[in-house]
Structures are given as C-alpha cells and as structure tokens.
Amino acid sequence: MLESPVAHVDLAVLDDNYRIVREHVAPGVATMAMVKADGYGHGLEAVAKRLAAAGSEWFGVASPGEALALRAAGVRSNVLLLSPIMDPGLITRLCDLDVALVATDEASVRRYLAADLPQSLRLHVKVDTGMGRLGLPPAAAAGVAEAVARAPGLELEALWTHFRDSDGPERGTTVWQIERFVEALDAAAARGLQVPLRHACNSAGILAYPEAHFDLVRPGILLYGYAPSAEFAGAEPRVRPSMRLSAPVTFVKRVPAGTSVSYGQLWTSSADTTLATVRIGYADGYPRMLTGKAWASLNGARCPIVGRVCMDQLIVDASTAAGVEPGDRVTLWGGDGPSADELASQLGTVAYEFITRVMPRVEREYLG
Ligand SMILES: Cc1ncc(COP(=O)(O)O)c(C=O)c1O
C-alpha cells in the first residue's frame, strides 16, 4: 500500500450518506442503491454489502457481469440489471440467480420467453418518457406490461422510467416526464394490472421531485457524497465524499529557476523549487487533461501539479509543503485535497466520471 495509489473508501461515510438520502424519502418507499460501474468506482462488493446492511433493499447494476459478481459475493438482495439481455444462456443464468431484468419492447419479452427459465423471471417494464435511451412510449407500455403479466414464466414486477433533466435548473421537462409516466401507470391500472413497484427517481429526482418517489427510488451519486450537478451543489450539504484518492511521493528534488519538467516542457520553474514526483497517472484514472489545471494536497499544503500528467506519474510543486520525503502521500481528490467536483468542473465534466474511472490497479482501502 505504501508503494501504490490507493482509493480510500470510508464505509461509515457511505452509511451516513445513505441515512441522509433516506431522510428525503417516506418510510414505505424502497431504495435501489445504484452500484453499477463497480459501485461508482468504490468497489461493487464492499459497497453493496455495506448498503444492504444499512437497509437498501435493491441494487441497480448496468452489466450482466456486475449482477453475477453481486451474487457470487453472496449478496442476496433484489438486483435489477438495467439494460436488456440478448443471450438466451445468460437470461437463463440470471433468472436462476433471481436477478430482475428490464423489458424494453415486445421483442425483449419474446427473447425472455424463448429462453429456458428455471423459475419465474422478474421483469421491470421500461417506459421511455423522454430520455430516449431505452423503453416503450407511454401509450405502448401498458400493452407490453399486460403481455408480461399474462405470460406464464414471467412476473410483472415494475413499471419504471428515467429522467433526462432532473439535475438541471428547469423543472418543466421533468414535470412532463412524470405526467407521461403517470399516463402509463393509469393505462396499466385501466387494464386491471397490479404493478407492485413504480420507480423513476435518481439522486436529483429524490431531492427535487418528491411527488415522483412512487414505490422505490434509485440514488447513485448522492450516496457517494457528490451533488448530481452544479445546480444541486449545496442542495444536500450533509453528504460527504466517500472516496479519497492518494498516491506516494517516490522522488524529491530541489531545482533552480529555469528547470522544465515532463513531456513537452509545458512548465518551467520561475524560482528555486522543490519538486515531488508522485506515482499516479492517467492509467490510474487521474485525467491527463488536468495538466496545468489542478492541485493536490501534500503534508497539508496545496501543491500545484506541474507539467504534463504522464501515464503512471505526475509531478507536484512541493515548495510550500514541509519536509517532503519519498513515501509521503499526496491526496489527489477527497479529504484535504480538491473535491472531484472541483476538478471535474475544470474539464467541463462531472464528478461521476472521476470516481468511476479509478482503475483496477489502484488499491482500494476500506475504512469505517
Ligand atoms: C437508470 C438509472 N437510475 C438511477 C441512476 C442514478 O443516478 P444518480 O447517480 O444521478 O443518482 C442512474 C445513473 O446514471 C441510472 O442510469
């Protein structure tokens, strides 16, 4: 650990964030913690086990591999795989493991029916109310839901949708999406269908559209301690980042003015400077695009990252840091370093992208 970059994940912070999210939601509404993308980079298994213990009844994943990994890790909670599955053998396997799948159109229902189903296959029918990514138009959803409800071997467990703009400043689109979702729910009710679960809200939806919590909410980014967007910065000030990224100093030197470092000579010292080389780079998930735009914390000092960010290393100007030695650890984000939000805004992107891109070769250390 001394020698490698580490993502320090504070599971107690995750607990706190979960509890804070739950404070926005009525007791009868279930939670589906989004643990896709390796638990937003925090580690799928550790996050799911901790949040299951905290009370999350459901977990949302994006790939079959993630669903299988949850079951292999012994997570017995409800799992929804958010994207439709094509391969009959995989459908059989996921059904056998009691993973719920999504029905996105009639063809997806036919595929599920054509597979060998070892037990009833739980299906969540996706209504496309405006995201335009997956699912049925509201007017068509009830028909497919009915086909699922009537088919032997299939179980209609949910109707659900996803918001495209709930984290933006403008409310009209989300209100319109909620209305379209309610139309689909009403149409299902008019056909006499019992729909056990109706769900729509991501983190921003949870905070800003309580009327759309329905039976279950799907928080992601808030659990990991970040706001869904700049518009929501401060909307829930109590959540805290659950990840801190650190890496070791491997080399320290004092250089005179006029010394340039790293590829392309993008930076040259203007005075005597202490430079510390740090073992982390873009192949660990620290973006090369941050060259010239970021700082990191070293022994409590705010140190600019100087010169080009390399594949495995970068260099900080450690002149203001006291007594720097190889082995000292630099905080790249989280803790007393910059927040992933601050860095993301430098690149016109979101903290989601930073935390989900921490590479497997970065060790995970679990605290709390
Ligand atoms: C379908 C679905 N629901 C919920 C979420 C959670 O979103 P957030 O992390 O903004 O809470 C996501 C994430 O992108 C998603 O794709």
The ligand as a Gaussian input file, in Angstrom:
#p B3LYP/6-31G(d) Opt

LIG

0 1
 C      -31.454000       4.219000     -14.645000
 C      -30.672000       4.947000     -13.613000
 N      -31.233000       5.215000     -12.428000
 C      -30.576000       5.883000     -11.451000
 C      -29.293000       6.337000     -11.661000
 C      -28.583000       7.078000     -10.540000
 O      -28.300000       8.381000     -10.934000
 P      -27.571000       9.380000      -9.914000
 O      -26.191000       8.852000      -9.742000
 O      -27.600000      10.686000     -10.606000
 O      -28.354000       9.329000      -8.658000
 C      -28.672000       6.085000     -12.882000
 C      -27.298000       6.562000     -13.121000
 O      -26.921000       7.063000     -14.110000
 C      -29.377000       5.384000     -13.882000
 O      -28.824000       5.126000     -15.064000

